[in-house]
Amino acid sequence: MNRIRKGSLFAFVILPLLLMTGCWDSSEVNDLALELAWGLDAAKDERILVSAQVIVPFYIGSARGTSGGGGGGGDQGKPYFVASGIGKDTLDAVQQMQTKLSRQVFRAHRRVIVIGEPLARKGLKEVLDTYSRDPALKLRSDVFIMKGGTAQEFLKVSYPLEDIPGLGALKEYDQIGTLKEMGFINLMISATSKGNCPALPVISIGFESGSQEGEEEEGSASKKGFRIDGTGIFDNDLKLLGFINTREGRMLRWVKGDLRKLIVTANIPEDKGNISLDMNKLDSKVRPIFQDDKIKFQVTLTGQGMIRENNTSLDLTQPHHIALVKEALEKQVEESALGTITKVQQKFGSDVFEFGETIHRKHPSRWKSLMNNWNREFQKAEVSVKANLTIRRIGVTGSSLHLKEDSIQK
């Protein structure tokens, strides 16, 4: 009986171990070049220039206070360096770049993809295949358009607050209240959609927007830092048409339901001052309305928040003043959102707001007759915007403390 039990135990424990296989394609970490940011640019003769921001692990450890002998830093003491290659397509360019590296490029940790403006205007369809085909590539990455330059230039710019500058772009994007690490997924969804067009965040080199008169012009690679500088609008062929500014980009994302936080400042005409509301819990609802041959969209924007600044003489402990402020803030939001939608309709004619997708979901039969000519229908559509904001708190004072009692409106 013991022999039978021992034989059964051997078969149960040992045989599965013999049948198990190891990782046939595994690589040691010391044999990998870890890449966190990636750049795509147009090159001569219809070729592609790829660039990678590769970290230097030893230098990052040293910069954080660890010690050790040997090793070296990145280019000019930076904890990273930029490698590049040119090829007929992205994979061919990567192969050419790999000849300059002693380690295999590892792309699974990529967080940021930057595309130069010239390539974006030419179109992105020819460079997307490898990113959707390779299962090792990370889909949860953000995609940025480098305004007025190339992605390679951006990757070479230092950033004072981050060891790896590419991650600085991601964190800046998060600071303006957007949903990060969804850019590439949304781009791929738009690429396969009949009605939707992509809208990608734009980044520019330098902390200031535009050079001041009298300043010396410098090469972009020698400037410090970068900034989120609006949103790029694309057509159905994934070609960049132009840009809207950062404020308009926030409104675009609010209409799409992709905004987490926003500060709205409105003038109070009755008092000739302004008030700022720091909002969160933003939401959006889009309702398509069909009247004969006309298509209308009713956009409702909601949000709640706290009064962070009051430069009026209004005492906000009074309910009628809260109602006055609420009305002014809602009007500001409605005008800003409608202005953004109208600008995109008239200047670009690309449905980056996903209005077509709303019709597709709610009225699939109507969408079948509209989808093949949707951009033209989008341009003609009438849009109305209604804001419904809730002021949860007013802060610790009703009126500004510097005001004298007889200057406060009760």
C-alpha positions in Angstrom: 0.0 0.0 0.0 2.9 2.3 0.8 4.4 1.7 -2.6 1.1 2.7 -4.3 0.9 5.9 -2.2 4.5 6.8 -2.9 4.1 6.1 -6.6 1.0 8.3 -6.6 2.9 11.1 -4.8 5.7 10.9 -7.3 3.3 11.2 -10.2 1.4 14.1 -8.6 4.5 16.2 -7.6 7.4 15.3 -9.8 5.9 14.7 -13.2 4.4 18.2 -13.5 7.8 19.7 -12.7 9.3 17.7 -15.6 6.7 19.0 -18.0 7.1 22.7 -17.0 9.0 24.9 -19.4 11.1 28.0 -18.6 11.1 31.4 -20.2 12.8 30.8 -23.5 13.1 34.4 -24.4 13.9 36.0 -21.0 16.6 38.7 -20.7 18.6 39.9 -17.7 17.9 43.4 -16.5 21.6 44.2 -17.0 21.2 43.4 -20.7 18.3 45.8 -21.3 18.3 49.5 -22.2 15.2 50.8 -20.4 13.3 53.4 -22.5 10.7 55.7 -20.9 10.1 58.2 -23.7 9.9 57.7 -27.4 10.0 60.1 -30.3 8.8 59.9 -33.9 9.8 62.3 -36.7 9.7 62.6 -40.5 13.1 62.1 -42.2 14.3 62.6 -45.8 13.2 60.3 -48.6 10.0 59.3 -46.9 11.8 57.6 -44.0 11.2 57.7 -40.3 13.4 59.0 -37.5 12.9 57.3 -34.1 14.5 58.5 -30.9 14.5 57.0 -27.4 15.2 58.6 -24.1 17.2 55.8 -22.4 17.9 55.9 -18.6 21.3 55.4 -17.1 20.4 53.3 -13.9 23.7 53.9 -12.1 23.4 57.7 -12.4 19.8 57.8 -11.1 20.9 55.8 -8.1 23.8 58.1 -7.5 21.6 61.2 -7.9 19.3 59.9 -5.2 22.1 59.6 -2.7 23.4 56.1 -3.2 27.1 55.5 -3.6 29.2 53.2 -5.6 32.3 53.0 -7.7 32.8 53.0 -11.4 30.0 53.6 -13.9 29.1 56.9 -15.6 26.3 59.3 -16.2 24.4 60.2 -19.3 25.2 62.9 -21.8 26.8 65.8 -19.9 26.0 64.4 -16.5 22.3 63.7 -17.3 20.8 60.5 -16.0 19.7 59.6 -19.5 20.8 59.9 -23.1 19.0 60.0 -26.4 19.6 57.3 -29.1 18.1 57.5 -32.6 17.9 55.7 -35.9 16.5 56.2 -39.4 14.7 53.6 -41.4 12.0 52.8 -44.0 9.5 52.2 -41.1 9.7 52.3 -37.3 11.0 48.8 -36.9 13.7 49.3 -39.5 14.7 52.5 -37.7 14.8 50.7 -34.4 17.1 48.1 -35.9 19.4 50.9 -37.0 19.3 52.5 -33.6 20.1 49.2 -31.9 23.5 49.1 -33.6 24.5 52.1 -31.4 23.5 50.4 -28.1 25.2 47.7 -26.1 21.9 46.6 -24.6 18.6 45.5 -26.1 16.0 48.3 -26.1 13.2 47.4 -23.7 10.0 49.3 -24.5 7.5 47.8 -22.1 8.1 50.6 -19.6 7.4 53.4 -22.1 5.2 56.1 -20.7 5.4 58.9 -23.3 5.3 59.0 -27.1 6.2 62.3 -28.7 5.5 63.1 -32.4 7.1 66.0 -34.2 4.8 68.5 -35.9 6.1 67.8 -39.5 5.3 64.1 -39.2 1.9 64.8 -37.5 0.9 67.1 -40.4 2.0 64.4 -42.9 -0.1 61.8 -41.1 0.2 59.0 -38.6 -1.4 56.1 -40.3 1.9 54.7 -41.6 3.6 54.6 -38.2 0.9 53.0 -36.0 0.9 49.4 -37.1 3.8 48.2 -35.0 2.3 49.8 -31.9 -0.9 47.8 -32.1 0.7 44.6 -33.4 3.4 44.0 -30.7 1.9 42.5 -27.5 4.9 43.7 -25.5 4.2 47.3 -26.1 2.4 49.3 -23.4 -1.0 50.7 -24.7 -1.5 52.9 -21.6 0.9 55.7 -22.8 0.3 59.3 -23.5 0.9 60.8 -26.9 2.1 64.4 -27.4 2.6 66.6 -30.4 5.8 68.6 -30.4 4.7 72.0 -31.6 7.1 73.9 -33.9 9.8 71.2 -33.9 10.8 67.6 -33.7 10.4 64.9 -31.1 14.1 64.4 -31.0 14.6 68.1 -30.0 12.1 67.6 -27.2 13.8 64.5 -25.9 17.1 66.3 -25.6 15.7 69.2 -23.5 16.5 69.0 -19.8 13.8 69.6 -17.1 14.7 70.9 -13.7 12.2 69.0 -11.6 12.5 65.5 -13.0 15.5 63.1 -13.5 13.8 61.8 -16.7 12.3 64.8 -18.7 9.8 62.6 -20.6 8.1 61.9 -17.3 7.9 65.6 -16.6 5.6 66.0 -19.7 3.3 63.3 -18.3 3.1 65.0 -14.9 2.5 68.4 -16.4 -0.4 66.9 -18.3 -1.8 65.5 -15.1 -1.6 68.9 -13.4 -4.1 70.4 -15.9 -6.7 67.9 -14.8 -6.8 65.4 -17.7 -7.0 61.6 -17.6 -3.4 60.6 -18.1 -2.1 57.4 -19.7 -5.1 57.1 -22.0 -3.8 59.0 -25.0 -2.5 56.1 -27.1 -5.7 54.0 -26.5 -7.9 56.9 -27.5 -5.8 57.5 -30.6 -6.2 53.9 -31.7 -9.9 54.0 -31.0 -10.2 57.2 -33.1 -8.1 55.7 -35.9 -10.7 52.9 -36.4 -13.8 55.1 -35.9 -16.0 56.4 -38.7 -16.9 59.7 -37.0 -14.4 60.5 -34.2 -11.2 62.4 -34.9 -8.2 62.4 -32.6 -7.2 65.4 -30.4 -3.8 65.1 -28.8 -2.1 67.3 -26.3 0.6 69.7 -27.5 3.9 70.4 -25.9 6.4 73.2 -26.6 9.9 73.8 -25.5 10.6 76.6 -23.0 8.5 77.7 -20.0 7.4 80.9 -21.6 5.0 81.1 -24.6 6.8 83.0 -27.3 10.1 85.0 -27.0 10.1 88.5 -25.7 11.5 91.4 -27.8 15.2 91.8 -27.2 15.8 88.3 -26.1 18.5 86.3 -27.8 17.2 83.4 -29.9 18.5 80.1 -28.9 18.3 76.6 -30.4 15.4 74.7 -28.9 17.7 72.0 -27.6 19.5 74.6 -25.4 16.4 75.9 -23.8 15.3 74.7 -20.4 12.0 73.0 -19.7 8.8 72.7 -21.6 5.1 73.3 -21.2 1.7 72.0 -22.2 0.7 74.3 -25.1 -2.8 73.4 -26.2 -4.3 70.6 -28.2 -3.7 69.3 -31.7 -6.8 68.7 -33.9 -6.6 65.8 -36.4 -8.8 64.7 -39.3 -10.1 61.2 -40.1 -6.9 60.4 -42.0 -4.9 61.1 -38.8 -3.3 64.3 -40.3 -2.8 67.3 -38.0 -4.9 70.2 -39.1 -3.9 72.8 -36.4 -4.1 73.7 -32.8 -6.4 75.2 -30.1 -5.0 76.8 -27.0 -4.8 75.3 -23.5 -8.0 76.8 -22.2 -9.9 75.6 -25.2 -8.3 72.2 -24.8 -9.6 71.9 -21.2 -13.1 72.7 -22.5 -12.8 70.1 -25.2 -12.0 67.5 -22.6 -14.8 68.6 -20.3 -17.3 68.2 -23.1 -15.9 64.7 -23.7 -16.0 63.9 -20.0 -12.2 63.5 -19.7 -11.5 66.4 -17.2 -11.0 65.9 -13.5 -10.5 69.4 -12.2 -10.7 73.0 -13.4 -10.5 76.5 -12.0 -13.1 78.9 -13.5 -12.8 82.6 -13.1 -15.7 84.9 -13.9 -16.3 88.7 -13.8 -19.2 89.9 -11.7 -20.7 92.8 -13.7 -22.7 94.1 -10.8 -19.5 94.6 -8.7 -16.7 95.0 -11.3 -14.7 92.3 -9.7 -14.0 88.6 -10.3 -14.4 85.3 -8.4 -12.6 82.0 -8.9 -14.2 78.6 -8.3 -11.9 75.5 -7.8 -13.9 72.6 -9.2 -13.8 68.9 -9.2 -16.3 66.0 -10.0 -16.8 67.4 -13.5 -19.1 65.6 -15.8 -20.7 66.0 -19.2 -23.9 64.8 -21.0 -24.5 65.2 -24.7 -28.0 64.8 -26.1 -28.6 64.7 -29.9 -31.9 66.2 -31.1 -33.3 65.6 -34.6 -35.6 68.2 -36.1 -36.5 67.5 -39.7 -33.2 67.5 -41.5 -31.4 69.4 -38.8 -29.1 67.9 -36.1 -28.8 69.7 -32.7 -26.7 68.8 -29.7 -27.5 69.8 -26.2 -24.4 69.8 -24.0 -24.8 69.9 -20.2 -21.7 70.5 -18.1 -21.8 69.9 -14.4 -19.3 70.4 -11.6 -18.9 71.4 -8.0 -16.3 73.1 -6.0 -15.1 75.8 -3.6 -14.7 79.5 -3.9 -10.9 80.1 -3.7 -10.7 83.8 -4.5 -13.2 86.7 -4.1 -12.0 90.0 -5.4 -15.5 91.6 -5.1 -17.2 93.4 -2.3 -19.9 90.7 -2.1 -20.5 88.9 1.2 -20.8 85.3 0.2 -22.6 84.3 3.3 -25.7 85.8 1.8 -27.6 83.3 -0.4 -28.6 85.9 -3.0 -24.9 86.7 -3.6 -24.1 83.0 -4.1 -26.9 82.9 -6.7 -25.4 85.9 -8.4 -21.9 84.3 -8.4 -23.2 81.0 -9.6 -25.0 82.6 -12.6 -21.8 84.5 -13.6 -19.6 81.3 -13.4 -22.1 79.3 -15.4 -22.3 81.9 -18.1 -18.5 82.0 -18.3 -18.4 78.2 -18.7 -21.2 78.2 -21.3 -19.5 80.9 -23.4 -16.1 79.3 -23.2 -17.4 75.8 -24.1 -19.6 77.0 -26.9 -16.8 79.2 -28.3 -14.5 76.2 -28.4 -17.0 73.9 -30.1 -17.8 76.6 -32.7 -14.2 77.2 -33.4 -13.5 73.6 -34.1 -16.6 73.3 -36.3 -15.8 76.3 -38.4 -12.0 76.1 -38.6 -11.3 72.3 -38.7 -14.6 70.5 -39.3 -13.3 67.5 -37.3 -15.5 65.9 -34.6 -13.1 65.6 -31.8 -15.9 65.9 -29.3 -17.3 62.4 -30.1 -20.8 63.8 -31.0 -21.0 61.2 -33.8 -20.3 58.4 -31.3 -23.2 59.7 -29.2 -25.5 59.3 -32.1 -24.0 55.9 -32.8 -24.9 54.8 -29.3 -28.3 56.3 -28.9 -29.6 56.3 -32.5 -27.8 53.5 -34.4 -30.2 53.4 -37.3 -29.8 57.2 -37.9 -26.1 56.9 -37.6 -25.9 54.5 -40.6 -27.2 57.2 -42.9 -24.9 59.9 -41.4 -21.5 58.2 -40.8 -20.2 58.4 -44.3 -20.6 62.2 -44.5 -20.3 62.9 -40.8 -17.7 65.7 -40.9 -19.9 67.8 -43.1 -23.0 67.1 -40.9 -20.9 68.0 -37.8 -20.0 71.4 -39.2 -23.7 72.2 -39.8 -24.9 70.9 -36.5 -26.4 73.4 -34.0 -24.9 73.2 -30.5 -26.2 74.6 -27.2 -24.4 74.5 -23.9 -25.9 74.6 -20.4 -23.7 74.7 -17.3 -25.0 73.6 -13.9 -22.4 74.3 -11.2 -22.6 73.8 -7.5 -20.8 75.9 -4.9 -20.1 73.6 -2.0 -18.0 76.0 0.1 -17.0 79.6 0.2 -13.9 79.4 2.4 -13.4 80.7 5.9 -14.7 84.3 5.2 -17.7 85.6 3.4 -16.1 88.8 2.1 -12.4 89.8 1.7 -10.8 90.6 5.1 -9.2 93.8 3.9 -12.6 95.4 3.1 -14.0 97.9 5.6 -17.5 97.2 7.0 -19.1 100.0 5.0 -17.6 98.6 1.7 -19.1 95.2 2.0 -22.3 94.4 0.1 -24.7 92.5 2.4 
